[in-house]
Amino acid sequence: MMGKGIASKLMAPVLRYADENRLETALETNNLQNVQIYKHYGFHMSKDFVLPDGVKQFCMIRKTSAVQA
């Protein structure tokens, strides 16, 4: 499914809403490949840790990119 623009279609309205309302956005993923995708959308690594079952979890935050009027 990669390369089909699905991530953009899902992320765009959420990030637009966050920017319009000056909201930070946070997410978690356990897929290291997704980290690069989310960085493309302005997310930065906040924290990573290993869950008790051995799965590595990545926490990311995106500051609003809205320009204050």
C-alpha positions as CSV (number, residue, x, y, z in Angstrom):
1,M,0.0,0.0,0.0
2,M,3.0,2.3,0.2
3,G,3.3,5.1,-2.4
4,K,-0.5,5.4,-2.9
5,G,-0.9,8.6,-0.9
6,I,-3.0,7.0,1.8
7,A,-1.0,8.5,4.7
8,S,-1.4,12.0,3.2
9,K,-5.2,11.5,2.8
10,L,-5.4,10.4,6.4
11,M,-3.0,12.9,8.0
12,A,-3.9,16.1,6.0
13,P,-7.3,16.8,7.6
14,V,-6.1,16.0,11.1
15,L,-3.0,18.2,10.8
16,R,-4.9,21.0,9.1
17,Y,-7.4,21.0,12.0
18,A,-4.6,21.0,14.6
19,D,-2.9,23.9,12.8
20,E,-6.1,25.9,12.5
21,N,-6.7,25.4,16.2
22,R,-3.0,25.8,17.3
23,L,-3.0,22.3,18.8
24,E,0.0,20.0,19.3
25,T,-0.5,16.5,17.9
26,A,1.0,13.3,19.4
27,L,1.2,9.8,18.2
28,E,2.8,6.4,19.1
29,T,4.0,3.7,16.7
30,N,5.9,0.5,17.2
31,N,7.0,0.4,13.6
32,L,10.4,2.1,13.0
33,Q,9.6,2.6,9.3
34,N,6.7,4.8,10.3
35,V,9.0,7.1,12.2
36,Q,10.4,8.5,9.0
37,I,6.9,8.9,7.5
38,Y,5.8,10.9,10.5
39,K,8.9,13.0,10.5
40,H,7.9,14.0,7.0
41,Y,4.7,15.5,8.5
42,G,6.6,17.5,11.1
43,F,6.6,15.1,14.0
44,H,9.7,14.8,16.2
45,M,10.7,12.0,18.5
46,S,9.6,12.6,22.1
47,K,10.5,9.3,23.7
48,D,11.1,5.7,22.9
49,F,11.0,2.7,25.2
50,V,10.6,-1.1,25.3
51,L,7.3,-2.5,26.4
52,P,7.3,-5.5,28.8
53,D,6.6,-7.8,25.8
54,G,9.8,-6.6,24.1
55,V,8.2,-4.3,21.5
56,K,9.9,-1.0,21.1
57,Q,7.5,2.0,21.2
58,F,8.2,5.4,19.6
59,C,6.3,8.5,20.9
60,M,6.2,11.5,18.6
61,I,4.9,15.1,18.9
62,R,4.2,17.7,16.3
63,K,4.0,21.4,17.2
64,T,1.4,23.5,15.4
65,S,2.6,25.1,12.2
66,A,-0.1,27.8,12.2
67,V,1.0,31.3,12.0
68,Q,-0.6,33.5,14.6
69,A,-2.6,36.4,13.1
